[in-house]
Amino acid sequence: MLLSIENIEDTLRSKFGKQVVEHGIKDGVKFLQRWSYLSSQVTRFHGAALARIQIPDIQYLLAEIAYGECGSGNKDKIHSKLLANLIHKSHFACFINQGLDTSFVQLFEETVIELSQMSQDEAIGFIVGLEAPAYQILQLLKQALVIVGISEMDVMMSEYFVIHDAVEKEHQESGHEAMEIIMNSGFDLSKIHKGGDLAINFLIKMIGDA
């Protein structure tokens, strides 16, 4: 039985680890195609979740996460743009940028619709689920970038990685704070876990076989 916020986060990370991380990256181009798309669209998840939230303090936290993803007021620092700049260093860049299979675009769109119809505690759980494996994903991303010919030094020193590494902790703390507010407002942990599990299942489908 899940007894705490930490149990939920650990369970979500463990599921992602077993089904994705332990298998590693098989195709760096495929992984980067999918992650680039997610990076460019992820704030739509925050917007869909925000539409479900009635508690002002949680609205603030979700808006803060989205604002960070969008460069914190500097359009040149938008995370998806920084990632695109890094991918440009690869001689596989043209293949990575040629577009995503329509089935994955459809999966994303269906998930946005599903999120926009969740209860507010499930919606918070979904955002927490997206953020829970963030550092695991960052390591997979590093592997994929090295696979496509970008030196590890260039990856680690890139503006994308420096900023992303710094903000992920902030994002996880915001999600954690949101869950505490939800709990103090009398919501059920099982509903938060349900939303988080939906997010993990989405990530597994999106990047699990790349």
Backbone bond lengths (Angstrom), bond angles and torsions (degrees), N, CA, C in turn:
res aa  C-N    CA-C-N  psi(-1)  N-CA   C-N-CA  omega(-1)  CA-C   N-CA-C  phi
1 M - - - 1.468 - - 1.526 109.75 -
2 L 1.336 116.91 137.87 1.453 121.23 179.86 1.524 109.61 -79.45
3 L 1.328 116.46 123.31 1.446 120.52 -173.98 1.517 113.11 -111.90
4 S 1.311 118.25 -12.93 1.456 119.59 -175.59 1.523 111.22 -152.59
5 I 1.317 114.32 167.69 1.463 121.62 176.28 1.531 109.66 -59.21
6 E 1.336 116.23 -42.49 1.462 120.33 -178.20 1.530 110.96 -61.42
7 N 1.339 117.33 -38.06 1.457 120.71 177.66 1.523 110.82 -59.99
8 I 1.333 115.70 -42.93 1.464 120.21 -179.41 1.522 110.03 -62.67
9 E 1.323 116.98 -50.23 1.463 120.68 -177.99 1.526 111.28 -62.23
10 D 1.320 116.73 -43.48 1.465 120.53 179.62 1.531 111.01 -63.72
11 T 1.322 116.74 -40.29 1.460 120.89 179.67 1.529 111.01 -64.41
12 L 1.321 116.36 -41.83 1.464 120.60 179.82 1.527 111.00 -66.47
13 R 1.339 116.32 -43.70 1.468 119.80 178.17 1.520 111.36 -63.68
14 S 1.322 116.37 -39.50 1.465 120.51 -179.88 1.529 111.04 -63.82
15 K 1.306 117.02 -43.09 1.465 120.67 179.45 1.523 110.63 -62.44
16 F 1.328 116.83 -44.89 1.463 120.75 179.00 1.531 109.93 -64.63
17 G 1.320 116.20 -40.77 1.462 120.00 -179.38 1.512 112.20 -61.64
18 K 1.330 116.85 -45.82 1.459 120.85 -177.73 1.524 112.59 -67.68
19 Q 1.330 116.85 -36.59 1.455 120.04 -173.66 1.529 114.03 -94.39
20 V 1.327 117.25 -15.53 1.471 119.67 -178.27 1.528 111.60 -127.06
21 V 1.331 117.01 -59.08 1.467 120.79 -171.67 1.521 111.93 -61.68
22 E 1.330 117.12 -43.54 1.465 120.14 -177.20 1.529 112.44 -63.65
23 H 1.312 117.54 -23.30 1.465 121.59 179.60 1.532 112.17 -87.30
24 G 1.328 116.66 -17.94 1.464 120.77 177.85 1.519 113.24 69.69
25 I 1.326 115.68 -172.62 1.460 122.73 -179.24 1.519 109.63 -95.74
26 K 1.307 116.41 122.94 1.465 121.00 177.70 1.527 111.55 -94.03
27 D 1.319 116.52 -36.96 1.463 122.33 -174.71 1.526 108.80 -135.24
28 G 1.328 115.98 101.80 1.455 120.76 -176.57 1.512 113.14 -61.86
29 V 1.326 117.33 -38.45 1.471 121.35 179.76 1.525 110.15 -63.14
30 K 1.339 116.01 -48.33 1.463 120.86 -178.77 1.529 110.94 -61.74
31 F 1.325 116.48 -44.37 1.464 120.37 179.83 1.530 110.01 -60.34
32 L 1.325 116.78 -45.66 1.459 120.12 -176.41 1.524 112.26 -70.74
33 Q 1.330 117.71 -32.17 1.464 120.02 173.61 1.521 110.32 -58.01
34 R 1.325 114.86 -47.64 1.461 119.72 -176.34 1.528 112.00 -71.61
35 W 1.348 115.69 -42.13 1.456 117.77 -178.72 1.525 111.78 -69.71
36 S 1.318 118.07 -34.32 1.464 121.13 177.20 1.529 110.17 -62.22
37 Y 1.333 115.20 -41.78 1.468 119.05 178.10 1.527 110.10 -63.75
38 L 1.317 116.62 -47.71 1.464 120.01 179.18 1.525 111.16 -58.95
39 S 1.323 116.23 -42.15 1.457 120.61 -179.62 1.522 111.49 -60.75
40 S 1.327 116.38 -37.17 1.468 120.11 -178.23 1.525 112.83 -77.75
41 Q 1.330 117.62 -17.63 1.461 121.32 -174.04 1.529 114.47 -116.29
42 V 1.324 117.68 -6.36 1.465 120.54 -169.45 1.524 113.49 -60.43
43 T 1.329 118.61 -30.10 1.468 119.28 -179.45 1.527 111.51 -66.72
44 R 1.328 117.61 -17.45 1.466 119.57 173.96 1.519 110.85 -66.90
45 F 1.336 116.70 -31.64 1.457 120.23 173.83 1.529 110.43 -64.30
46 H 1.319 115.80 -44.21 1.460 119.19 179.78 1.530 110.84 -63.77
47 G 1.344 115.97 -38.64 1.462 119.59 178.10 1.520 112.20 -65.68
48 A 1.343 116.42 -42.09 1.463 120.51 179.31 1.525 110.53 -64.54
49 A 1.336 116.65 -41.09 1.465 120.09 177.81 1.522 110.64 -66.64
50 L 1.333 115.64 -42.02 1.465 120.37 -179.60 1.530 111.47 -59.11
51 A 1.332 116.75 -34.97 1.464 121.38 179.21 1.527 112.48 -64.95
52 R 1.339 116.67 -20.25 1.467 120.90 -178.88 1.525 112.89 -94.48
53 I 1.326 116.85 -12.25 1.459 120.44 -171.51 1.524 111.03 -91.66
54 Q 1.331 114.87 131.50 1.464 121.18 -179.59 1.523 112.47 -104.42
55 I 1.324 116.93 -13.24 1.467 121.07 -175.11 1.534 109.76 -91.49
56 P 1.333 118.98 117.30 1.471 121.78 -174.49 1.522 114.58 -54.84
57 D 1.338 118.55 -40.43 1.464 120.26 -178.57 1.529 111.19 -62.75
58 I 1.335 117.00 -35.41 1.464 120.28 178.70 1.525 109.93 -76.91
59 Q 1.321 117.12 -35.58 1.464 119.99 174.34 1.527 109.98 -55.69
60 Y 1.324 115.49 -43.26 1.469 121.12 179.12 1.520 111.32 -60.93
61 L 1.330 117.05 -45.14 1.461 120.71 -177.52 1.519 111.65 -63.94
62 L 1.331 117.43 -42.79 1.460 120.29 179.40 1.530 110.88 -66.71
63 A 1.323 115.36 -40.77 1.469 118.96 178.52 1.527 110.77 -63.73
64 E 1.329 115.94 -36.32 1.465 121.20 179.36 1.529 110.90 -64.86
65 I 1.338 117.13 -41.91 1.466 120.94 177.50 1.523 110.45 -62.09
66 A 1.335 116.42 -47.06 1.466 120.84 -179.28 1.528 110.77 -62.82
67 Y 1.324 115.84 -40.10 1.469 120.89 179.34 1.527 110.45 -60.95
68 G 1.319 117.13 -40.20 1.462 121.16 177.60 1.514 111.59 -64.84
69 E 1.336 116.80 -43.36 1.465 120.66 178.36 1.526 111.12 -60.73
70 C 1.322 115.68 -30.60 1.466 120.85 -177.97 1.521 112.93 -90.80
71 G 1.321 117.13 14.58 1.455 120.14 173.46 1.504 115.30 94.09
72 S 1.318 117.20 8.28 1.473 121.77 178.77 1.526 112.06 52.35
73 G 1.317 115.08 43.06 1.463 120.41 176.89 1.516 115.00 95.53
74 N 1.315 118.01 -4.96 1.468 122.17 178.93 1.524 107.71 -115.80
75 K 1.318 117.67 108.32 1.467 120.43 -174.42 1.526 112.51 -65.28
76 D 1.322 117.69 -20.48 1.466 120.43 177.25 1.527 112.01 -76.98
77 K 1.339 116.47 -12.43 1.464 121.21 179.97 1.534 112.18 -103.41
78 I 1.336 117.18 8.01 1.459 119.68 176.30 1.520 108.08 -54.98
79 H 1.324 117.00 131.70 1.461 120.70 -171.96 1.524 113.02 -58.17
80 S 1.316 117.33 -40.44 1.469 119.39 -179.33 1.526 111.23 -65.72
81 K 1.330 117.50 -32.37 1.465 120.65 177.06 1.529 110.89 -69.98
82 L 1.320 116.35 -41.22 1.464 119.86 178.30 1.522 110.87 -64.12
83 L 1.335 116.50 -37.88 1.458 120.08 177.06 1.525 110.43 -65.75
84 A 1.316 116.71 -41.61 1.467 120.67 178.96 1.529 110.81 -61.36
85 N 1.324 116.75 -39.23 1.467 120.79 177.51 1.525 111.29 -62.16
86 L 1.328 116.00 -39.09 1.463 120.42 179.74 1.524 110.58 -69.97
87 I 1.325 117.60 -44.19 1.462 121.74 179.76 1.524 111.32 -61.86
88 H 1.310 116.34 -29.70 1.471 121.20 -179.96 1.526 112.23 -59.99
89 K 1.334 116.43 -20.89 1.466 120.46 178.82 1.529 112.29 -73.69
90 S 1.325 117.22 -14.96 1.467 121.16 -178.79 1.517 111.45 -86.50
91 H 1.354 116.71 143.61 1.457 119.84 176.03 1.529 111.04 -75.85
92 F 1.349 116.86 -2.54 1.462 121.53 174.32 1.530 111.45 -98.65
93 A 1.330 117.02 8.89 1.464 121.03 -173.15 1.528 112.53 -56.13
94 C 1.327 117.02 -39.85 1.472 119.23 -177.70 1.525 111.20 -64.28
95 F 1.330 117.17 -33.79 1.469 120.94 178.23 1.526 111.03 -74.20
96 I 1.319 115.58 -39.13 1.463 120.15 179.34 1.526 110.30 -64.54
97 N 1.316 116.86 -36.87 1.464 121.89 -174.81 1.525 114.06 -89.88
98 Q 1.322 117.57 4.02 1.461 118.14 -174.84 1.529 113.79 -77.12
99 G 1.318 117.36 -7.08 1.460 119.30 174.87 1.513 112.75 118.80
100 L 1.308 114.84 159.84 1.457 122.23 -175.70 1.520 109.91 -100.90
101 D 1.335 115.39 146.00 1.456 121.06 175.90 1.535 109.92 -55.03
102 T 1.331 116.51 138.51 1.468 120.73 -174.91 1.529 112.70 -61.14
103 S 1.331 117.62 -26.72 1.465 119.77 -179.44 1.526 111.04 -64.61
104 F 1.332 117.23 -33.23 1.457 120.52 179.76 1.531 110.83 -78.30
105 V 1.322 116.55 -33.76 1.466 120.19 174.14 1.526 109.04 -62.91
106 Q 1.324 116.61 -43.22 1.458 121.38 178.63 1.528 111.26 -63.00
107 L 1.339 116.58 -41.71 1.461 120.72 177.15 1.525 110.33 -58.59
108 F 1.314 116.70 -43.77 1.464 120.71 179.46 1.526 110.38 -61.81
109 E 1.337 116.19 -48.90 1.458 120.48 -177.19 1.533 111.29 -61.90
110 E 1.313 116.81 -41.04 1.467 120.54 178.97 1.524 110.93 -64.86
111 T 1.331 116.20 -35.52 1.461 120.51 -179.87 1.520 110.78 -70.77
112 V 1.333 117.54 -38.02 1.468 120.88 175.96 1.535 109.86 -59.88
113 I 1.330 116.16 -44.19 1.463 120.37 179.34 1.530 110.75 -62.73
114 E 1.340 115.83 -44.13 1.461 120.26 179.59 1.524 110.67 -61.57
115 L 1.333 116.83 -43.35 1.459 121.19 179.67 1.524 111.05 -63.05
116 S 1.318 117.14 -38.25 1.463 121.07 -177.50 1.526 112.63 -69.28
117 Q 1.334 117.03 -8.89 1.467 121.43 -179.75 1.530 112.65 -112.17
118 M 1.321 117.61 4.25 1.460 121.38 -178.81 1.523 111.08 -76.94
119 S 1.336 115.10 163.16 1.460 120.30 168.22 1.526 107.92 -70.50
120 Q 1.330 116.82 164.05 1.460 117.76 -175.39 1.524 112.57 -67.49
121 D 1.336 118.65 -32.87 1.455 118.99 179.07 1.526 111.00 -72.80
122 E 1.335 117.84 -34.58 1.466 120.56 174.52 1.526 110.64 -67.28
123 A 1.333 116.59 -38.41 1.464 120.75 178.99 1.523 111.24 -63.62
124 I 1.341 116.66 -41.32 1.459 120.23 175.74 1.521 109.85 -62.74
125 G 1.331 116.04 -42.78 1.462 120.16 178.25 1.518 111.61 -59.65
126 F 1.331 116.78 -37.89 1.462 120.28 179.13 1.529 110.55 -62.25
127 I 1.323 117.33 -46.29 1.472 120.61 179.87 1.523 110.42 -64.86
128 V 1.323 116.66 -39.26 1.467 120.30 176.47 1.527 109.74 -61.76
129 G 1.347 116.25 -41.11 1.463 120.44 178.36 1.517 112.63 -62.95
130 L 1.316 116.87 -36.18 1.470 119.76 176.56 1.518 111.53 -65.57
131 E 1.325 116.31 -37.26 1.460 120.54 -175.10 1.529 113.14 -86.15
132 A 1.339 117.13 -25.49 1.468 120.13 -173.92 1.527 113.67 -54.30
133 P 1.349 119.68 -45.29 1.472 119.19 -178.79 1.530 113.23 -93.55
134 A 1.325 117.72 23.44 1.468 121.11 -172.57 1.529 112.92 -56.09
135 Y 1.328 117.61 -43.89 1.462 119.52 -178.70 1.526 111.65 -72.73
136 Q 1.328 116.59 -31.43 1.461 119.75 173.75 1.527 110.24 -63.35
137 I 1.320 115.23 -43.58 1.472 120.14 179.85 1.522 110.25 -65.90
138 L 1.316 116.81 -37.91 1.469 119.86 179.69 1.526 110.54 -61.11
139 Q 1.325 117.77 -37.98 1.462 121.23 177.41 1.526 111.35 -69.27
140 L 1.334 117.07 -39.48 1.469 120.30 175.54 1.524 110.57 -63.33
141 L 1.317 115.28 -39.66 1.461 120.12 179.19 1.517 110.79 -63.32
142 K 1.336 116.41 -41.18 1.465 119.90 177.44 1.526 110.23 -61.26
143 Q 1.327 117.08 -43.85 1.461 121.09 177.98 1.526 111.10 -58.26
144 A 1.333 115.78 -46.25 1.463 120.34 -177.75 1.526 111.33 -63.45
145 L 1.325 116.61 -41.50 1.466 120.34 -179.10 1.527 111.30 -66.05
146 V 1.330 116.55 -37.73 1.471 119.98 176.62 1.531 109.99 -67.79
147 I 1.334 116.99 -39.68 1.467 121.32 178.67 1.525 111.40 -57.91
148 V 1.339 116.67 -37.84 1.474 119.02 -177.94 1.525 112.40 -87.85
149 G 1.332 116.69 14.98 1.458 119.84 168.04 1.507 117.17 97.83
150 I 1.330 118.41 11.17 1.460 120.69 176.76 1.529 107.66 -94.69
151 S 1.306 117.10 130.77 1.462 119.78 -176.12 1.525 110.41 -64.19
152 E 1.327 116.03 148.46 1.461 120.16 179.89 1.519 111.02 -59.79
153 M 1.333 116.87 -35.57 1.460 120.19 178.32 1.524 110.90 -62.89
154 D 1.350 116.66 -45.20 1.464 120.22 178.73 1.521 111.10 -62.61
155 V 1.337 116.18 -38.16 1.463 120.06 179.18 1.530 110.23 -64.00
156 M 1.333 116.90 -52.07 1.454 121.01 -173.95 1.530 113.00 -69.12
157 M 1.334 116.23 -27.79 1.466 120.36 -179.35 1.521 112.15 -92.15
158 S 1.321 117.26 -4.00 1.465 119.95 -177.92 1.521 110.96 -67.21
159 E 1.319 115.86 151.78 1.459 121.05 179.24 1.525 110.23 -61.42
160 Y 1.323 116.44 -35.66 1.466 120.48 179.33 1.519 110.75 -59.58
161 F 1.319 116.92 -49.28 1.463 120.00 -176.03 1.521 112.07 -70.60
162 V 1.308 116.97 -39.70 1.467 120.50 -179.67 1.534 109.85 -62.29
163 I 1.332 116.39 -47.26 1.466 120.58 -179.70 1.519 110.90 -69.37
164 H 1.341 116.44 -44.37 1.455 120.61 -176.05 1.523 110.71 -62.74
165 D 1.298 116.82 -41.85 1.459 120.71 179.83 1.526 110.89 -62.60
166 A 1.323 115.74 -37.21 1.463 120.23 -177.77 1.529 111.91 -72.88
167 V 1.331 117.05 -40.83 1.460 118.67 -173.39 1.519 113.44 -82.86
168 E 1.342 117.81 -20.89 1.462 118.34 -177.96 1.524 111.50 -60.81
169 K 1.322 116.85 -39.31 1.464 119.49 178.06 1.522 110.22 -62.21
170 E 1.329 116.55 -40.82 1.456 120.89 178.49 1.524 110.59 -63.22
171 H 1.349 116.50 -42.53 1.457 120.57 -179.51 1.524 111.29 -63.21
172 Q 1.323 116.43 -42.91 1.455 119.71 179.92 1.528 110.92 -66.15
173 E 1.323 116.01 -37.97 1.460 119.21 177.74 1.522 111.12 -65.17
174 S 1.346 116.66 -36.98 1.465 120.42 177.82 1.525 110.75 -65.48
175 G 1.331 116.20 -43.17 1.455 120.09 177.60 1.511 111.55 -62.82
176 H 1.331 115.94 -40.77 1.460 121.95 179.03 1.529 109.90 -63.26
177 E 1.326 116.38 -44.44 1.464 120.80 179.28 1.522 110.91 -63.64
178 A 1.345 115.87 -39.08 1.465 119.98 178.58 1.524 111.01 -62.13
179 M 1.344 116.80 -41.64 1.458 119.61 178.82 1.523 111.51 -64.90
180 E 1.327 117.62 -36.86 1.455 119.95 178.14 1.523 110.95 -64.20
181 I 1.339 115.71 -39.67 1.466 119.73 177.60 1.526 109.98 -63.73
182 I 1.350 115.56 -42.70 1.461 120.46 178.16 1.530 110.18 -59.07
183 M 1.337 116.79 -46.31 1.463 120.65 -179.24 1.525 111.78 -63.18
184 N 1.323 116.00 -42.27 1.458 120.14 179.78 1.523 112.02 -68.28
185 S 1.334 115.73 -17.29 1.462 120.40 178.38 1.527 111.53 -92.12
186 G 1.325 116.73 1.83 1.454 120.46 173.18 1.514 115.91 93.46
187 F 1.328 118.11 17.04 1.453 120.48 179.87 1.532 111.07 -86.27
188 D 1.323 114.55 163.34 1.462 122.33 -173.30 1.533 110.69 -90.83
189 L 1.328 116.31 129.15 1.461 120.80 177.54 1.523 112.38 -58.79
190 S 1.323 116.43 -32.44 1.472 118.95 -177.99 1.523 111.14 -64.03
191 K 1.327 117.21 -32.17 1.467 120.33 178.39 1.529 110.69 -72.21
192 I 1.331 115.94 -37.10 1.462 119.75 175.84 1.522 109.49 -63.13
193 H 1.334 115.94 -42.95 1.461 119.69 178.51 1.522 111.55 -63.28
194 K 1.325 117.26 -38.74 1.462 121.10 179.36 1.527 110.38 -59.25
195 G 1.336 116.77 -46.64 1.465 120.51 178.76 1.513 111.73 -63.30
196 G 1.343 116.44 -40.99 1.457 120.57 178.73 1.513 111.95 -64.33
197 D 1.319 116.36 -38.93 1.464 120.55 179.79 1.525 111.12 -66.05
198 L 1.321 116.77 -36.41 1.467 120.42 176.39 1.526 110.66 -62.36
199 A 1.344 116.35 -39.20 1.465 120.46 178.67 1.525 111.16 -65.91
200 I 1.338 116.75 -43.53 1.457 120.59 179.71 1.528 110.51 -63.96
201 N 1.325 116.54 -41.47 1.465 119.93 177.56 1.521 111.27 -61.57
202 F 1.334 115.99 -38.15 1.467 120.35 176.40 1.528 110.23 -62.12
203 L 1.327 117.49 -47.68 1.463 120.88 -179.28 1.528 111.52 -62.89
204 I 1.321 116.66 -38.70 1.471 120.56 178.98 1.523 110.22 -62.65
205 K 1.339 116.66 -43.94 1.459 120.39 178.93 1.526 111.39 -66.62
206 M 1.336 115.30 -36.33 1.465 119.72 -173.45 1.529 112.15 -75.72
207 I 1.317 117.38 -43.30 1.466 118.71 -173.56 1.527 113.15 -126.05
208 G 1.332 117.78 2.08 1.455 120.41 -172.85 1.499 116.36 -67.07
209 D 1.331 118.43 -24.85 1.473 119.57 -177.65 1.526 112.03 -111.06
210 A 1.325 116.26 14.62 1.469 119.72 -177.09 1.534 110.75 -79.43
